[in-house]
């Protein structure tokens, strides 16, 4: 492998990892703070991609489509939380798996009814339809760089909100002891609804950013959901910072695995997860391991 090809795979792996982080950060917050195992999270990624394609076809601009689609994903998240997820906060994980898997089937059928089974491409905005040179022979699309920078910026902002603001403090307090927080006059259900809708919007935004890099097709969120769960496990449940480093690790492992050992790329990702869990059974930045 030449140096320029190696550098290309590194930046591709980091960019893919940052995209996974955008999905996994919402997943780890919903699971770590709300305690809900949401199998429908990948469906929000798919819906975001389809909305980006559908709206860009009508507006002629992907960036305008994204600005319109993000509020739409927030509304979808609020509706799903109020109608379904809110009923799961006091239920066991089996109930959560069954209901959210039902949502996956519902969203798949909704997607087929609205947009059919065709595969769609999304055009890159003209302002970002150029490439950067990596060495003498390799190029890197500007949209990938934009995606990476957007994911980093969103990740930094999200961590600051969760850890440094009054809203973030209330969310964490509500997750630890909802009854006490409610006794103080804080509407915990409203906080959880906002948090879930934010996680939905993050997954949808990841799909929107990925749409020009891949094709938009039915079930596209399934593989991303699996890798996002791997990221959450590696990083430590509930840790945004852990999800960030876990996503970069998974992105690099998946990218280099597909280049060097195409038939074993998925196995390499799971091997990395197993190695991390042997070293840190609760993830890279999860709670300190206690006991055996």
N, C-alpha and C positions, 0 to 999 in steps of 0.2 A: 504494500500500500504506500503510495507516494505521500509526501508531506502535505501537499495541497488537498488530496483526497481525505487524509486523516483530519485536517482542520475542518473540512466541509462536514464530515460526519460528526465531529464534536459540536459544531454550531447547530447542526440539524438536531442532534440529540438534546442539546440544551433547550432549543426552541420547542421541541415536542414535549420535553419535560415541563416547561413553563405552562404549556397548554394543558397538560395533565394536572398541574398544580391548580389551575383555575377551576377545573371540575372537582378535584379532590378537596380543595379548601372548603367549598360549600358542603361536601359530603361529610368531612370530618367535623364541621361545626354542628351540622344537624344530628349526627350520631353522637358526638362527644358532649354536646350541650343539651340537646333535646332528648337524647337517648333513643332516637328513632333510626332503625335500620332501613334505609330508603332504597329499595331496589328500582324505583322509578326514576332515580337521578339521571341515568343515562338517557331516558326518554326526553328529559328537558334539554339535554345536549342536542338530540335529534331535532326537537321542535325548534330550537334556536337556529339551527342550520337551515331548516325548511323555511322559516320565516325570513331569514336573510335572503335566500334565493327568491322567494315569492315577492317580497317587497322590492328587492333590487330590480326585478323584471318590470315592475310597475313604476318605480321612481327613476330608474336609470342610474342609481348611485348606491353602491353597497354601504357607504358610510351613512347616508341618510336612512337606509334600511335598518342599519344597526341601531341608530338613535331612536327609531320608531319601535323596533322589536324589543329593546330592553324593557321599556315600561310594560309592553304586552306580556313579557315573561314574568314580571313582578305581579301583574294581575292574575296570571295563571297560577303562580305560586300561592298567592293569597287564597284563591278559590280552592285549590287542592288542600291547603292546610286547614281551612275552615270546614270543608265538607268531608274530609277523610282523615288527614293526619292528626288533627286535634283529638280524635277519638282513640288514638293509639298511645298517648303519653303514659297512661297507667296500665297498658297492656304488655304482655310478654313479647319476646322477639319473634316467636312463631306467628303470632297474630300480625305483627308488623310485616313480616316477610310475605304472608299470604295476601294481605291487603295491597301492599305496594307492588307485588307481582301482578295482581289484578289490574292495577293502574297501568302497568307496562302493556298488558294486552289491550286495555282501553285506548291508550295513546297510539298504539300500533294500528288499530282499526280506524281511529280518527284520522291518522295520517294517510292511510290508504283511501279513505272516503274523500278527503279533501284534495290530495295531490297525486293519488295513484301510485303505481309501482315503478315508474320510470326513474332513471338516474339523471341527475341534473348537475350542470356545471355553473359556477358562479365566477363572474369576471372580477379581476382585481381592479380597484380604483385607478384611474389614469395617473393620478399623482404618485402612486406607489407601484406602477407597472414597469419597474426597471430593476436591474440586477447589480449587485456589487461583486467585484472580482476578488476571489480568494486564491492568490497565487496566479500562475500564468494560464492555467487551464480550467479552473473551477469558478463558478459563479453562484451567488446566493440571492434569491429574490428579496426585494426590499419589503414586501409584505410580511415575510417571515421575521425580519428585523422589527417591523412595526408590532407584530403580534407578541414577540418576546418582550419588548419594552412595555407594551400595554399590560401584559401579565405581571411584570415586576412592579409597575406602578400600582396596580390594583391590589397586589399582595401586600405591599407596604402600607397602603391606605387602610386595608382591612385589618391588619394587625394593630395599627394605631387605634382604630375605632374600638376593637374588641378589648384592648388592654389599657387604653389611656382615656377613654371617654366615659361619661356617666351612663350612657346607654350600654356600653360594653360591660361595665361593672354590674348593672342591673341584670343583664342576661346571664352573666356568670353566677351571680347570687341566686337568681331564679333557678338555675340548673342545680345548684347545691341544696337549696332549701326553699322550694316554691311557696310553701305555706307561710313561712316567716316573712318572705318578701310581700306576699299578698296582704299579710297582717299590717304591713307598713303602708298600705294604700297603693301599691304598685300593681298594675294590671299585667300579670305574668303571661297570660294567654296572648295579649297584644304583643308583648315583646317576642314571644316565641313565633308568632305569626310573621312578624317583620323579619326575624332571623331566617325562617324557612323560605320566605319569598326572596330574600337576598341570595340564599344558596341556590334557589331555582334560577334566578337571573344570572348568577355566575356560570352555572352549567350551560345555560342558553347562550351566553356571550361567548363561551369557549367554542360552541358549535358554530356561531356566526363567524368568528375569526378563522376557524378551520375550514369553512366552506370553500374559499378560493384555493386552498391547498389540496383539497381532496374533492371527491364528488359527493353530492347530497343524495342519499339513497335510504330506503327503508331499513330500519334496524341498525343504523350506523352508530347508535349509542351503546350497543351491547359490549363491544370490545373495549370501548373507552371506560365503561362502568367497571369492568373486571380489573383493568389496570389501575383505575382510581381507588378501588378497594385495596389493591396491593400497595399503592402509595400511602393510604391511610394507615395500614398495618405497619409498614416500614417506618413511617414518620412518628407514629404514636397517636392513638385516638384522641381527638380534641386539640391537637397541637397544630397551629397554622405554620409555625416555623418548621416543625417536623415534616409537615406535608410538603413544604417547599423543597427541603433537601431530599426527601424521599422521591419526589417527582423528578428532580434532576437525575437522581441515581437510576430510576426506572427508565427515563427517557434515553439516557446514554446506553444503558444495557440493551434496551430494545433496538435502538438504532444500529449499534455495532453488531448485535446479534444477527440482525437481518442482512448485514453486509458480509460478515465473516462466516456465520453458520446459519444460513437461511432456514434450514429445516429444524433448528433448535432454538430459534429466537425466543419463543414463549418460555421454553424450559429454562433459558438463561435468566429471564426476569424472575421466575419463581425460585431459582437457585439463589439469586441475590437476596430475595425476601427471606428464604430459609437461613442464609448465612447471617443476616442482620438479626433475626429473631433468636438465633443461637447465642449471639453476642449480647443483644439487648432484648429480652423476651417481651418487653412492653413497647418496643419501637425505639427509634433513635432519640426522640425527645419526649417520650411518654413518661408517666410517673416512674419513679425509681423502683426497680424490681425488688420485691420483698419475698423472702422465703425461697423455696426450691423451684 
